Amino acid sequence: MRIDLITALPDIVSGPLQQSILQRAAEKDLVDIRVHDLRAYATDKHRQIDDYPFGGGAGMVLKPEPLFACIESIQDDVDAAPDAVIYLTPDGQQLEQSLANRLSTKDHLILIAGHYKGIDQRVRDELVTMEVSIGDFVLSGGELPALVLVDAVVRLIPGVLGDASSALTDSFQDGLLDAPVYTRPAEFRGLSVPAVLRSGNHRRIDAWRDEQRIEKTKARRPDLLEVGSR
């Protein structure tokens, strides 16, 4: 998979992309993540990428020229059109596990991390094919949401995780939250790991985990059970 991430602040995203699972995925050639500095595509001598909004109002808006130039440059570098041009924005569709699953099967994604007040609407109308939000709140820019999306998607690519079954048992994969997990030592400050997990009886362990997942989902996210029952 290739992911092109467009941002006005590349330093924010460069560090996390070189750590942990994302770094290992790149080293295995399972993902090719390229960060594009939007200022490199500015068309004036001051490398201006934002301007005041027409009609007045607070905030600045990312200009259309550098965004069009950057995306067109990326498209010229590949043989086929990207599977999706995604704009990270609070008014996009909510990022959920099912969306991450679908995106993980794609070959090429372009992500636009907005900043300031947002991006010129003409970019959204002409180039963006999907708009994604990580929640009903506003951040200073789209860089952190873009990283969230990248991490959620890349970890699902076959071969990225050491244990492929790990992603399949994550919360939300089948509409339930995950069961509690424990590790050594079995006893710590008077607190014990449930006996069933030390029993070696995998049928009982699976049944216990299923029960725990349902109970946790009922207590914390009953809306998920309502969706699954429809």
Beta strands, then each sheet from edge to edge (+ up, - down):
strand 1: 2-7
strand 2: 32-37
strand 3: 50-51
strand 4: 61-62
strand 5: 84-94
strand 6: 108-113
strand 7: 118-119
strand 8: 130-133
strand 9: 187-188
strand 10: 191-192
sheet 1: 2+ 1+ 6+ 5+ 8+
sheet 2: 3+ 4- 7-
sheet 3: 9+ 10-
end
